[in-house]
Amino acid sequence: MPLLWRCSRMFIALTFCIVILLTSCSAPQTTSTSPKNAFSIYNDIYRGHRNAVSAVVWSPDGKRIASASYDKTVQVWDAATGHPFFTYRGHTNWVTAVAWSPDGKRIASAGFDKTVQVWDATTGARLFTYRGHTDTVTAVAWSPDGQFLASASYDKTVQVWSVDNVTARGTVITYRGHSDWVAAVAWSPDGNTLASASVDGTVETWNVDTGGPLLTYRGHLDGVTAVAWSPDGKRIASVSFDKTVQVWDAVTGKSAWLYCCLGWVNGVAWSPDGKYVASANSNKTVEVWNGVTDHLVLTYRGYRSEVLTVAWSPDGAHIASGDDDGMVRIWQAPR
């Protein structure tokens, strides 16, 4: 990345946040939570990876965690004890994404080897490999009914494809609405709509059956790195290189609130009850926001490097995060 372009991007983002802070952002009441009093489960830091942890996901029953890493592995381990169950080594390059099927039986992972691989969540046996993309696969998400997977890629597409039908495991639909690579994809809770985030600075929502565009959200001033639907499907949270967390109406695109962070934001997750939004930040923190207002509830510190990913446990009691140092940390979540 050219130095002049990088500096220009940082200047634009900083100027944007200063304007927002002066005009609309009130100073939040921040609680800083240190590792000493934040952890509430037995093994608070999982150190099984040898490179950055790019993605974490809880099993649907909340008993296990799968973590993807640039060490080319996905590791599945006990969420309470940190005991490793197995390591999946099917990828030949960095693993960027991991997702657990709704029934808890399968895991999908994707990465720089341009593949999406689906494997047994208990044994680690690979079930099949999807090769529809022509470049790095950045994100993967199961449909709520578990019948389809959506994958996003550097090739600027989102592809939806069948998981259960062996004879129709090709692409069901390809969405080509972005002008740059796609960083994230998420299904709406009802399974009818997909949201995709791109470094072109937009979030697109589109009809899963037809691939037709529904809405383009243009609230960010730089590449959008992650996107997540609220549990009720009414709001979308998106985060960006522009150092903002933004929550907006999923139908109209009207902004509900915006908060400026001290660095670019890499990941975002809603609490299961929709009360809170958690963000994974480049300034070595995880922040938790009120999902209705722009109130900053908690700041989790203690990281030695930028935080790349964040995931909320199904029962809402804990937050898992992965960082550039290759560690997964488990925090007690606000209730």
Phi, psi and omega in degrees: 000122180303139184298319182298317179295318181297316179295321179298318179298317180295322180294317180297315180297318180295318178298317179300314182292324177297317179297315181297316181297322181286332187257327188220345185265120175276154180290125183281159171271107189258133172251121179269123182250123181267159180303331184299323183244006183264327184289143181224005175237169196298312182252093191285337178231124177260124188243032187282346184265156181251009177204181185306143174267113187269336182203145174226148178211141176271148170293156182303331178272359176076007185270338182231160175231139171249131180236131180258148187216159173287359173278009175077014181237162164239130181245135179248129187212162182288126184291335183270325186249342185080005180293126180283134175272309176194167177241125178269126186238033184283343183270152181255003180209185182310138175262126187254340189211150176210141181214138181263135179293152182301330180274358176079002187269338185227157176231138174249138178224156184211163182187200184289348177278008174072014182243159164245127182242133179248132186215162183291128185286347180262319185256338185083006179289129180288134181264316174193167180234131177260130185236038185280343183267155181254004179209182181313134174266121188263336186205152177213142183213136176278144170291154182303332179270358177076008184270340184227157171238143171247135181229141181245155190209163169298342181282009174075013181242159163244129181242135177249131185214155184283140179258319189273332182272104185298323183281346182238040185277009174283181182292130176279316179205146177240126179259126185238035186279348183265151181262358177215180187295151185262126187265334187205155176213144182212139176275145169290155182303331180273355176079006184267343187225145173245145171245133179232137182247140186224156174287000171285359175093005183240160165243128179251138167247143185208156182287128184292322185289321186253340186079005181287138180289141179251319186203142172242117179266125185240031183285344182266152180256005178207182184304138179266127189260335182204157182210146181208138175276145170291154182302331179272358177077006185269338184229158176231137174252136178223149182227162195205166169295345179281007175072029179236151165251126183232136176241133186213161183291129186289341181263314185264338184081003180291132183289131176269314174198160181220138175226138181267132180257175182270001177199174179295159186245131187259332185211161181209146178207141174271147169290153182302333179270359178077008182280331189228157173234131177251140179236141175260122194242152178287345180272026173069036178222160162244128180245145179242128184245151169293129185288348181257323180246185177262026182283124176276117187271312184216149170235118178267122181245187178105358178280151177258354181211176183293148179267130188258337188205154181212143180213139181265138178292151183302330179272359177078003187274337186221158175236131175254142179220151176238143184233176184289345177277356179088018181248149172249127180245142178246126183242154170284131182269153175293147180238000000 
